[in-house]
Amino acid sequence: MRWVNRQIGRSDRFLLGALPIVLLAVLYIVFAADRHAANPLDKILPLPGSMAHSMAALMFQPDQLSGQLVFWADTLASLQRLGLGLGISTLMAIMVGLALGALPPVRATFGPLVTGIAVVPPIALLPILFIALGLGETSKVALIVVGIAPVMIRDIAAHVAALPREQIIKAQTLGASSWQVMIRVALPQAMPRLLHAVRLSLGPAWVFLISAEAIASDVGLGYRIFLVRRYLSMDVILPYVAWIALLAIAMDVTLTFISRRMFPWAHGESH
């Protein structure tokens, strides 16, 4: 059987997906052990035991200055910022995207503006945000919103604009107003696309969050990574990076589950 025709079962998908991760972990342990055999004080590739010891201190021992459990405080702070940024961006995407996609006059007026904002590198706007909004939480959340909202808006607008014209005509024939067309026809079909857009925005959102935390913050996953790098503390940096990856994967899986449960028709599934 040709590979393009081969279907993979759920259990096989799990095993095949885990295989490269296990191989990478084994390769890392082999190289780390080899480096430590040559130099027991090597910090570049810490052994799993060293990483576990460092993370245990951050997770279960209160910080002497703040009294907080550093790892959990960093995680909570980053998730709060990320959640606010994603929430605001999602709300903007569905509201503005619907209007741009369903209403040609609105699209002609504001479409070029949204496109212009979307192509500006968000990191280049970081100094402007810090100057205008200060170094607090607002500027960090704003960077996430500026970074992902315009792209999500364009995606939703393009999806709505590409809906079959026959649907719009049928709704108008039944007496639907422009508002009703947007809410009753476009919105239900845009929701699966919205969840997909959020999934695609998770990676950039994390990049913007880590960037903002690295420059101006006193707590957060990105702040901690850039704080300990001056000491070459790879036994902290690597677990933090792995934790960020796990959080991002959990978010992606959750969004996929929600989309399949709420909108099975968008995935070719029967009710």
C-alpha positions as CSV (number, residue, x, y, z in Angstrom):
1,M,0.0,0.0,0.0
2,R,1.2,3.5,-0.9
3,W,2.0,5.8,2.1
4,V,-0.4,8.4,0.8
5,N,-3.3,5.9,1.2
6,R,-2.2,4.5,4.6
7,Q,-4.6,5.4,7.4
8,I,-3.1,5.6,10.9
9,G,-5.2,4.5,14.0
10,R,-5.4,6.6,17.1
11,S,-3.1,4.4,19.2
12,D,-0.6,4.1,16.3
13,R,-0.7,7.9,15.9
14,F,0.2,8.3,19.6
15,L,3.1,5.8,19.4
16,L,4.4,7.3,16.2
17,G,4.2,10.9,17.6
18,A,5.9,9.8,20.8
19,L,8.8,8.1,19.0
20,P,10.7,11.2,17.8
21,I,10.3,12.8,21.3
22,V,11.7,9.7,23.0
23,L,14.6,9.5,20.5
24,L,15.5,13.2,21.1
25,A,15.4,12.6,24.9
26,V,17.7,9.6,24.6
27,L,20.1,11.5,22.4
28,Y,20.1,14.4,24.8
29,I,20.9,12.1,27.8
30,V,23.7,10.4,25.8
31,F,25.4,13.7,24.8
32,A,24.9,15.2,28.3
33,A,26.4,12.1,29.9
34,D,29.3,12.3,27.5
35,R,30.0,16.0,28.3
36,H,29.8,15.4,32.0
37,A,32.2,12.5,31.8
38,A,34.7,14.9,30.3
39,N,33.8,17.8,32.6
40,P,31.6,17.1,35.7
41,L,31.0,20.9,36.0
42,D,29.5,21.3,32.6
43,K,26.5,23.6,32.5
44,I,25.5,23.5,28.9
45,L,23.8,20.1,28.9
46,P,22.7,19.4,32.4
47,L,21.7,15.9,33.4
48,P,18.1,15.1,34.2
49,G,18.9,14.8,37.9
50,S,20.4,18.3,38.0
51,M,17.3,19.7,36.3
52,A,14.9,17.9,38.6
53,H,16.8,19.3,41.7
54,S,16.7,22.9,40.4
55,M,13.1,22.7,39.5
56,A,12.1,21.1,42.8
57,A,13.6,24.1,44.5
58,L,11.6,26.5,42.4
59,M,8.4,24.6,42.6
60,F,8.3,23.6,46.3
61,Q,10.6,26.0,48.2
62,P,9.4,29.6,48.9
63,D,11.6,32.4,47.6
64,Q,13.5,34.1,50.4
65,L,12.6,37.6,49.2
66,S,9.0,37.3,48.0
67,G,7.9,34.2,49.9
68,Q,6.4,32.8,46.6
69,L,6.8,29.5,44.9
70,V,8.7,30.9,42.0
71,F,7.8,28.4,39.3
72,W,4.0,28.6,40.0
73,A,4.1,32.4,40.4
74,D,5.9,32.6,37.0
75,T,3.4,30.3,35.4
76,L,0.3,32.1,36.8
77,A,1.6,35.5,35.7
78,S,2.4,34.4,32.2
79,L,-0.9,32.6,31.8
80,Q,-2.9,35.6,33.0
81,R,-1.1,37.8,30.4
82,L,-1.5,35.3,27.7
83,G,-5.2,34.7,28.5
84,L,-6.0,38.4,28.5
85,G,-4.2,38.9,25.2
86,L,-5.9,35.9,23.5
87,G,-9.3,36.8,24.9
88,I,-9.2,40.4,23.7
89,S,-7.8,39.3,20.3
90,T,-10.5,36.7,19.9
91,L,-13.2,39.2,20.7
92,M,-11.8,41.7,18.3
93,A,-11.4,39.0,15.6
94,I,-15.0,37.9,15.7
95,M,-16.4,41.4,15.9
96,V,-14.2,43.2,13.4
97,G,-13.7,40.2,11.2
98,L,-17.5,39.7,10.8
99,A,-18.0,43.3,9.9
100,L,-15.1,43.4,7.4
101,G,-16.1,40.1,5.8
102,A,-19.9,40.6,5.6
103,L,-20.1,44.4,4.9
104,P,-18.3,45.5,1.7
105,P,-18.3,49.3,2.6
106,V,-16.7,48.4,6.0
107,R,-14.1,46.2,4.2
108,A,-13.3,48.9,1.7
109,T,-12.8,51.5,4.5
110,F,-11.0,49.6,7.2
111,G,-9.5,46.7,5.3
112,P,-6.3,48.5,4.2
113,L,-5.8,49.7,7.8
114,V,-6.0,46.2,9.2
115,T,-3.7,44.9,6.5
116,G,-1.2,47.7,7.3
117,I,-1.2,46.9,11.0
118,A,-0.9,43.2,10.3
119,V,2.3,43.5,8.3
120,V,4.1,45.7,10.9
121,P,6.5,43.5,13.0
122,P,5.0,43.7,16.5
123,I,8.4,43.5,18.2
124,A,9.2,46.8,16.5
125,L,6.2,48.4,18.3
126,L,7.4,47.2,21.7
127,P,9.3,50.4,22.6
128,I,6.3,52.5,21.5
129,L,4.0,50.4,23.7
130,F,6.3,50.7,26.7
131,I,6.6,54.5,26.2
132,A,2.8,55.0,25.7
133,L,1.5,52.4,28.2
134,G,4.3,52.1,30.7
135,L,6.1,49.0,31.8
136,G,3.2,47.4,33.6
137,E,0.8,44.6,32.5
138,T,-1.0,46.7,30.0
139,S,1.9,47.0,27.6
140,K,2.6,43.3,27.7
141,V,-1.0,42.4,27.0
142,A,-1.2,45.1,24.3
143,L,1.9,43.5,22.5
144,I,0.1,40.2,22.3
145,V,-3.1,41.9,21.0
146,V,-1.2,44.0,18.4
147,G,0.7,40.9,17.3
148,I,-2.1,38.4,16.7
149,A,-5.4,40.3,16.5
150,P,-4.9,41.9,13.0
151,V,-3.9,38.5,11.6
152,M,-6.9,36.8,13.2
153,I,-9.2,39.6,11.9
154,R,-7.9,39.2,8.4
155,D,-8.4,35.4,8.5
156,I,-12.0,35.7,9.8
157,A,-12.9,38.4,7.3
158,A,-11.5,36.4,4.4
159,H,-13.5,33.3,5.6
160,V,-16.7,35.3,5.9
161,A,-16.3,37.0,2.6
162,A,-15.8,33.7,0.9
163,L,-19.1,32.3,2.1
164,P,-21.4,31.2,-0.8
165,R,-23.3,34.2,-2.1
166,E,-26.4,32.0,-2.3
167,Q,-26.6,31.8,1.5
168,I,-26.8,35.6,1.7
169,I,-29.4,35.9,-1.0
170,K,-31.6,33.2,0.6
171,A,-31.4,34.9,4.0
172,Q,-32.3,38.3,2.4
173,T,-35.2,36.6,0.5
174,L,-36.5,35.5,3.9
175,G,-36.4,39.1,5.1
176,A,-33.1,39.1,7.0
177,S,-31.4,42.4,7.6
178,S,-27.6,42.9,7.3
179,W,-27.3,42.4,11.1
180,Q,-29.3,39.2,11.0
181,V,-27.2,37.9,8.0
182,M,-24.1,38.5,10.1
183,I,-25.4,36.9,13.3
184,R,-27.5,34.0,11.8
185,V,-25.6,33.1,8.7
186,A,-22.0,34.3,9.0
187,L,-21.3,33.9,12.7
188,P,-22.1,30.2,13.1
189,Q,-19.9,29.4,10.2
190,A,-17.1,31.6,11.4
191,M,-16.8,30.1,14.9
192,P,-14.9,26.9,13.9
193,R,-12.6,29.1,11.8
194,L,-12.1,31.4,14.9
195,L,-11.0,28.5,17.0
196,H,-8.6,27.5,14.3
197,A,-7.3,31.0,14.1
198,V,-6.7,31.0,17.9
199,R,-4.8,27.7,17.6
200,L,-2.6,29.2,14.9
201,S,-2.0,32.3,17.0
202,L,-0.8,30.4,20.1
203,G,2.8,30.2,18.9
204,P,3.2,33.9,18.0
205,A,1.3,34.9,21.2
206,W,3.9,33.0,23.3
207,V,6.7,34.7,21.4
208,F,5.3,38.2,22.1
209,L,4.7,37.3,25.7
210,I,8.2,36.0,26.3
211,S,9.7,39.0,24.5
212,A,7.7,41.5,26.7
213,E,8.5,39.6,29.9
214,A,12.2,39.4,29.0
215,I,12.5,43.2,28.6
216,A,10.3,44.6,31.4
217,S,8.9,42.3,34.1
218,D,9.7,41.0,37.6
219,V,7.8,37.7,37.3
220,G,6.9,35.3,34.4
221,L,8.2,32.4,32.5
222,G,10.0,34.7,30.0
223,Y,11.4,36.9,32.8
224,R,12.9,33.8,34.6
225,I,14.5,32.4,31.5
226,F,16.3,35.6,30.7
227,L,17.2,36.2,34.4
228,V,19.0,33.0,34.9
229,R,20.7,33.0,31.5
230,R,23.4,35.3,32.9
231,Y,24.4,32.4,35.2
232,L,24.2,29.8,32.4
233,S,21.5,28.0,34.3
234,M,20.5,25.6,31.7
235,D,19.1,23.3,34.4
236,V,16.4,26.0,34.8
237,I,16.1,27.3,31.2
238,L,15.5,23.9,29.6
239,P,12.7,22.8,32.0
240,Y,11.1,26.2,31.6
241,V,11.2,25.9,27.8
242,A,9.7,22.4,28.0
243,W,7.0,23.6,30.4
244,I,6.1,26.4,27.9
245,A,5.8,23.8,25.1
246,L,3.6,21.6,27.3
247,L,1.3,24.5,28.1
248,A,1.1,25.4,24.4
249,I,0.3,21.8,23.5
250,A,-2.4,21.5,26.2
251,M,-4.0,24.7,24.9
252,D,-3.9,23.4,21.3
253,V,-5.4,20.1,22.3
254,T,-8.1,21.8,24.3
255,L,-9.1,24.1,21.5
256,T,-9.2,21.1,19.1
257,F,-11.4,19.2,21.5
258,I,-13.8,22.1,21.9
259,S,-14.0,22.6,18.1
260,R,-14.8,19.0,17.5
261,R,-17.4,18.8,20.2
262,M,-19.1,22.0,19.4
263,F,-18.8,22.0,15.6
264,P,-18.4,18.4,14.4
265,W,-19.8,19.4,11.0
266,A,-16.7,21.6,10.4
267,H,-14.5,18.5,10.8
268,G,-16.5,16.2,8.5
269,E,-17.9,14.3,11.5
270,S,-21.5,13.2,11.9
271,H,-23.6,14.3,14.9
